[in-house]
Amino acid sequence: MFGQWIKWDTPTGTVRAAFTTKFAAPHENGNLGLHVNDDRDGVIQNRQVIARQLDLSLENSIWAQQIHGNHVEQVTTLESGRGALDYETAIPGTDGLVTTDSNVLLMMLFADCVPLIFCDPTTGIIANTHAGWRGTVSNIVEETVKQMERAGASRSSIQMVIGPSIRDCCYEVDQPVIDAIDALELDESPYIRKEDGKAMLSLQKTNAALAERCGVGDVLDSGLCTHCQAEDYFSYRHGDHGGRFASLIVKESLDVNS
């Protein structure tokens, strides 16, 4: 159900993050996407299973209408429940969520694109971001860091985790994508050119380089490829057009009695 848990202890509460896998769910291997023409009630049952594993209600979660862009939204407990039970109420036109609040479960959906989890352990400010190639070349990493800074984070203290996603062993792209990557002017090329003119692209290396450029303190890469491990993760290029896994992050309330 979950890959390895990531945990930070912060002054404002313990932060937990994870990436869901395909699992023996009530419905369709654990699909969590409401926008992929799946049975709504079945998907909601799957989502409820995830929330219960975190000792939270599904109403604690916030979801986005992801558009492969670079817009990042700061959210609070006032937005809790948006998108949890229906796609229409999810935060529109958004590929990144930032919060300072406790017990707000930030959710993003994936089937090859890159999950990026952020935490500033010095403040407890957290973020969850979806980076496809379009979001990557429009530098959603920088936009996320800016929103976290506006909320009170220090970019040199921010840590970024790269989740399961299609990697350069499997991710072939054509010239328009190559041109967009070249326009970033990275110190090292994140792709390997093929004889047919196409390239095998590492969005992980690209986003890590952009994080380093904007001053993120530390980057951790899961090293997992969704296409190679399609038995565990939904992969669009592997044929999983009707399924999505999730990245999630939440800051738990401090136990004032401990």
N, C-alpha and C positions, 0 to 999 in steps of 0.2 A: 504493500500500500504506500509506503514511504521509502525513499532512499535514506541515506545517512542523514541524521539530524545535525543541524548547525546551531550552535548555542553561543550567545554572548551574555555576560553579566554586566548590567549597566546600572548607574545610580538611580534610574527610575523604574527598574524592573528587568526581569530576565527576558531576553529575546530568543525566540525559537523560529527556525526556518527549515523548510524541506521541499522536496520535489516529489510529487506523487508518481506512482507507477501504475501499470495495469494491474488490477487485482480482482479477486473473486468477489465482485460487488453485486448488489441487487440487480444491476443492469449493465450489460454490454462492456465488460472488462474494465469498468471504472471510468467511462467517459464522463467528463465534467463540463463539457461545452453545451450550452443551450442553443447555440446558433448554427448547429450543424445538421439540422433536420432530424434530430433524434427525438425519442419520446420524452416529453418534458417531465412527466412524473418520475420516470426512471432516472433521469439525470439528477433531479432534485434528491431522490433517495441516495444516490451516490454521494452527492454533496453533503448530505446530512451525516453519512458515515464518516466522512473526513472531519467534519466539525466535532462530532462526538469524540473522535480520537484525541482531539485537542482540549476536551472538556469545555467546549464552547457551543453556543447555539449558532445555527446557520445565519441568524439575524445579526451576529457579530461581524459577518464578512462583508467585504466591499469588492465588487467586480467592475470591469470596464468593458466598454464597447471598443475593442482594439481595432485600429485601422492601419497598422504598420507605419505610424508616424512617429513624431518625437515630442508630442505634448505630454507633459507630466503634471498631475493634479495633486495638490495637497488636500487631504481629507481628514475628517474628524469623526467622533462618535455620532455626530449629527447625520452622517451619510451611511451609518451602519445599516446593513440589510439591502443596500442598493444593488440590484442585479442578482441577488441571491436566489430569488424565486422566478425571475423572468428577465429576459435579455433587455427588454425595453426600458427598465429602470436603472440599468447599469450606467456608470459614468460615461457620457458620450465622448467619442473622438479622442480617446485617451489610451496611451501605451505605458504609462508609469503612474504609480500611486505612492505618495509620501504621507507619513503621519508621525505626530509626536504623542498620540494618545495610546493608552493601554487598552488591551482587549479588543483592538480593531484588527481583524484578520484581513490582510491585503492579499488579493488573489489575482493571478494572471494565468492565461491559458496558452498551450503550446502544442505543436506537432512538427517540430524541426527548428523553429526560430529559437533565439538564445534567451533563456531566462537570466536576468541579472538581479541578484539580491544585494541590498545595501544596508549597512548598519554603521552608525557612529557610536561605538561603545562608551564614549565619554558623556554622551547626552541621552542615549536611548532613542534617537531619531532613526526611523527605518524607512526603506523604500523597496518596491517591487516593480521591475521594469521588463517589458517585452521588446526585444531587439531583433527584428528581421533585418534583411539587408538594407531596406529603405530607412528604417529607424536608425540603423548603425551609421549609414553615411550621412544622415542628418544629425548625428551626434546626440542621440538620446542619453548617452552617458553624461555628457556635459549638462544637459537640461535637468537630469535627475539630481546631479550634484548641486546645481544652482538652487533648485527647490529645497533641497536639504539645508543648504546654507541659509536660505531665507527663513527656515524654521528654527535655526540656531545651531546647526551642525558646523563642524570644522572640517574642511575637505581633507586636510592632512591626517585626520583621525578616521575618516570613512574607510570602511573595508567593503570590498565588492566580491561576490561569489558568482562564478559563471556556472550555470546549471547544464543538465543534459540537453544536447542540441546536435544538429547535424554538423559534422566536422569535415575538414578538408580531404579526408579519405573518401568521402561520398558526395560532397557538395560541389557539383559542376556548375559554373556560371558562364555567361556569354559576355560579349564586349561591352554592352551598356553598363553592366554591373562592374566590370573591370575598370571602366573609365571613371565611374563614381568612386570606387575605392582609391584609384590613383589620385583623384582630386583631393583626398585627405592628406596627401604628402607625408605619409608615415616614414619613419626612419628605415624600417625594414618592410619589404613587401610581404603581405599576409597570404599570398596565393602563389601557386606553381603553374606556370603556363604549359599547356599541352600542345602537341604538334598540330592539332586541328584549329588552334587559335583560341580555344576556350581555356578555362582555368579551373583549378581546384582551390576553392577559397576557404580560409579559416576566419569565420566571423568572430571566433573566440580570441584569436590573436589581434584582430582589428579592434575589438572592444577593450581588450586589455591595454593596447597601446594608447587608445583614446583616454582611458582612465589614468594611465601614467602621465599623459600630457596635461591633463587638467588637475593633477595634484592629488589624486586618490592615494591614500596611505598604503593600502595593501590590496592585492588581487589574488584570489584563490580560484583555480579552475578544476571543476569536477573531473574533467577528462573523459566524460561519457558521451558517446555518439548515439543519437536516437535512431539513425538509420541502421547502424551495425547491431544495435540492441533493441530492435523493433518488437521483440517478444516482451520487453519490459516497458517501453515507452511508445506512445503514438508517434508515428512518423508519416507525414503527408507524402513524401517522396517514396516511401515504402508501400504506399497504398492505403494508409489509414486516413481516408478523407473524412470519415465521420466520427472521429474521436479526438479528444484533447486531454492532455494531462495538465497539471497545475504546478506552479511555484507558489509558495505561501510563506508569509512571515507575520509574526504577531509578537507584541510585547505584553507580557503578563504583568498584572498588577503586583506591586510589592505587597508582601504579607506583613502588615503592620504589627502583627502579634508575634512574629518570629524574632 
